Amino acid sequence: MNNFTFYSPTEFVFGKETEKQAGTLCKKYGAKKVLIVYGGGSAKKSGLLDRVNASLHSEGLETVELGGVRPNPTDDKVYEGIALARQEAVDFILAVGGGSVIDTAKSIAAGVPYDGDFWDFFIQKAAITTALPVATVLTIPAAGSEGSGNAVITRLATLQKLGVKQPMLLRPKFSIMNPELTYTLPAWQTASGIADMMAHILERYLSNTEDVMIGDRLAEGMLLAIIDAAPRVMNNPEDYGARANIMWSGMVAHNDTCSAGRAEDWSTHAMEHELSALYDVTHGAGLAVMFPAFLTFMAEHHPAKVAQLAMRVFHVAASSDDVSTLTDEECREVALEGTRRLRAFFKDVLRLPVTLPQLGIDTPDFDTLVRKLHENKGQTFGTYYPLTPDITREIYEIAMN
């Protein structure tokens, strides 16, 4: 296990009608004038935005609104938010929505006190040293941004989709999590969110760091819980217990609990980011395509951890419970079977696409995908297995079938 610092100060307020506590919580964390950031209008139509505003106003807090954040959030809305926050002299940002809204709010929070272009943080030209406080009212369990210090934004001018991580400053002060707010999510959005949180777990699980048994078992347990709850949610959207477990899993998947002390990979996310930047596909759906492709390649080239996943999570039988004692051929076969079962879960339970053509990309521009990927990540990247342009092209090609 590697040395690590774990810092996760977010206050989670979980359960029914908890959005009514937004005003009390904002005031507790020092807010006087709050910028409310939200998405495409469902927060307004459902009455959630009115309830949040009423709660804030009941505590004597002023509010300003910024709506219209889109899925795969873009830099234009961040610039708009920075300008509005400065103009209105807000001192607190409350995101009401899912990961796209929360990531936009975090980027605004970092950009307001910074003299330069907020994009400097995403291209590592500058470091975030201060930010406005951020909090969330979560409506879409998926990205886990309600419990992390991460944000991902797409720059429209260059179609770069990049991330930033600053757990000391960008973790929300509090996150309100009411599973009832997810009842009306379209099945597609629910399923894509589940695929996204599973991918967050797998990016941490696929690690070469030794002696990380606690992290492995936490990751495996979360995956098993998600696999159990997912069909209940898909078949009965108002199953509170299943919704609650999915919502909490999405947060724990991304708040670094299961990644402490280990190298993380994030290669598959990087490959999907190029897909969603170029083709504007739903992030979770793109991951449901790319992760089986990535694991198929790894089953042939670096199979041990994939085989362990197959045995412990997807119940693939093997001659031994200890993956280190399997022959190379058995390890490969176990890893491939586990990958087939993950793919079947995405396809049959979540009803998500599992190939690029099913995702609506019949003739992908592999040259552009690979070129932009390696411009952003370097000629070779990946901690689980070094990925060169030839390899990433092969993985994209595997994703065709």
KAKANOR-V822884 format. One record per backbone hydrogen bond with DSSP energy under -0.5 kcal/mol. NH is the residue of the N-H (numbers start at 1). CO is the residue of the C=O. If there is no record, write none. Layout:
BEGIN
nh=NH co=CO
nh=NH co=CO
END
This chain:
BEGIN
nh=2 co=261
nh=7 co=5
nh=11 co=173
nh=12 co=10
nh=13 co=11
nh=13 co=175
nh=14 co=12
nh=15 co=177
nh=18 co=15
nh=20 co=17
nh=21 co=18
nh=22 co=19
nh=25 co=21
nh=26 co=22
nh=27 co=23
nh=28 co=24
nh=29 co=25
nh=30 co=27
nh=31 co=26
nh=34 co=62
nh=35 co=92
nh=36 co=34
nh=36 co=64
nh=37 co=35
nh=37 co=94
nh=38 co=66
nh=39 co=96
nh=44 co=41
nh=45 co=41
nh=46 co=42
nh=47 co=44
nh=49 co=43
nh=51 co=47
nh=52 co=48
nh=53 co=49
nh=54 co=50
nh=55 co=51
nh=56 co=52
nh=57 co=53
nh=58 co=54
nh=59 co=55
nh=59 co=56
nh=60 co=57
nh=61 co=56
nh=62 co=32
nh=64 co=34
nh=66 co=36
nh=68 co=39
nh=69 co=38
nh=75 co=154
nh=77 co=74
nh=78 co=74
nh=79 co=75
nh=80 co=76
nh=81 co=77
nh=82 co=78
nh=83 co=79
nh=84 co=80
nh=85 co=81
nh=86 co=82
nh=87 co=83
nh=88 co=84
nh=89 co=85
nh=89 co=86
nh=90 co=85
nh=91 co=33
nh=92 co=33
nh=93 co=133
nh=94 co=35
nh=95 co=93
nh=95 co=135
nh=96 co=37
nh=96 co=94
nh=97 co=95
nh=97 co=137
nh=102 co=98
nh=103 co=99
nh=104 co=100
nh=105 co=101
nh=106 co=102
nh=107 co=103
nh=108 co=104
nh=109 co=105
nh=110 co=106
nh=111 co=107
nh=112 co=108
nh=113 co=109
nh=114 co=111
nh=120 co=117
nh=121 co=118
nh=122 co=118
nh=122 co=119
nh=123 co=119
nh=124 co=121
nh=125 co=120
nh=126 co=120
nh=129 co=127
nh=132 co=109
nh=133 co=91
nh=135 co=93
nh=136 co=174
nh=137 co=95
nh=138 co=176
nh=139 co=97
nh=140 co=97
nh=142 co=140
nh=147 co=144
nh=148 co=145
nh=151 co=164
nh=153 co=162
nh=154 co=73
nh=155 co=160
nh=156 co=154
nh=158 co=155
nh=159 co=155
nh=160 co=155
nh=161 co=159
nh=162 co=153
nh=162 co=160
nh=164 co=151
nh=166 co=149
nh=169 co=166
nh=170 co=166
nh=171 co=167
nh=173 co=134
nh=175 co=11
nh=176 co=136
nh=177 co=13
nh=177 co=175
nh=178 co=138
nh=179 co=177
nh=181 co=178
nh=182 co=179
nh=183 co=180
nh=185 co=182
nh=190 co=186
nh=191 co=187
nh=192 co=188
nh=193 co=189
nh=194 co=190
nh=195 co=191
nh=196 co=192
nh=197 co=193
nh=198 co=194
nh=199 co=195
nh=200 co=196
nh=201 co=197
nh=202 co=198
nh=203 co=199
nh=204 co=200
nh=204 co=201
nh=205 co=201
nh=206 co=202
nh=207 co=205
nh=216 co=212
nh=217 co=213
nh=218 co=214
nh=219 co=215
nh=220 co=216
nh=221 co=217
nh=222 co=218
nh=223 co=219
nh=224 co=220
nh=225 co=221
nh=226 co=222
nh=227 co=223
nh=228 co=224
nh=229 co=225
nh=230 co=226
nh=231 co=227
nh=232 co=228
nh=233 co=229
nh=234 co=230
nh=235 co=231
nh=236 co=232
nh=239 co=236
nh=240 co=238
nh=243 co=239
nh=244 co=240
nh=245 co=241
nh=246 co=242
nh=247 co=243
nh=248 co=244
nh=249 co=245
nh=250 co=246
nh=251 co=247
nh=252 co=248
nh=253 co=249
nh=254 co=251
nh=255 co=251
nh=255 co=252
nh=259 co=256
nh=260 co=256
nh=262 co=259
nh=265 co=203
nh=270 co=266
nh=271 co=267
nh=272 co=268
nh=273 co=269
nh=274 co=270
nh=275 co=271
nh=276 co=272
nh=277 co=273
nh=278 co=274
nh=279 co=275
nh=280 co=276
nh=286 co=282
nh=287 co=283
nh=288 co=284
nh=289 co=285
nh=290 co=286
nh=291 co=287
nh=293 co=289
nh=294 co=290
nh=295 co=291
nh=296 co=292
nh=297 co=293
nh=298 co=294
nh=299 co=295
nh=300 co=296
nh=300 co=297
nh=301 co=297
nh=302 co=298
nh=307 co=303
nh=308 co=304
nh=309 co=305
nh=310 co=306
nh=311 co=307
nh=312 co=308
nh=313 co=309
nh=314 co=309
nh=316 co=310
nh=323 co=321
nh=325 co=322
nh=326 co=323
nh=331 co=327
nh=332 co=328
nh=333 co=329
nh=334 co=330
nh=335 co=331
nh=336 co=332
nh=337 co=333
nh=338 co=334
nh=339 co=335
nh=340 co=336
nh=341 co=337
nh=342 co=338
nh=343 co=339
nh=344 co=340
nh=345 co=341
nh=346 co=342
nh=347 co=343
nh=348 co=344
nh=349 co=344
nh=349 co=345
nh=350 co=345
nh=352 co=346
nh=356 co=399
nh=359 co=355
nh=360 co=357
nh=361 co=356
nh=362 co=360
nh=366 co=364
nh=369 co=365
nh=370 co=366
nh=371 co=367
nh=372 co=368
nh=373 co=369
nh=374 co=370
nh=375 co=371
nh=376 co=372
nh=377 co=373
nh=378 co=374
nh=381 co=387
nh=387 co=381
nh=388 co=386
nh=392 co=388
nh=393 co=389
nh=394 co=390
nh=395 co=391
nh=396 co=392
nh=397 co=393
nh=398 co=394
nh=399 co=395
nh=400 co=397
nh=401 co=398
END
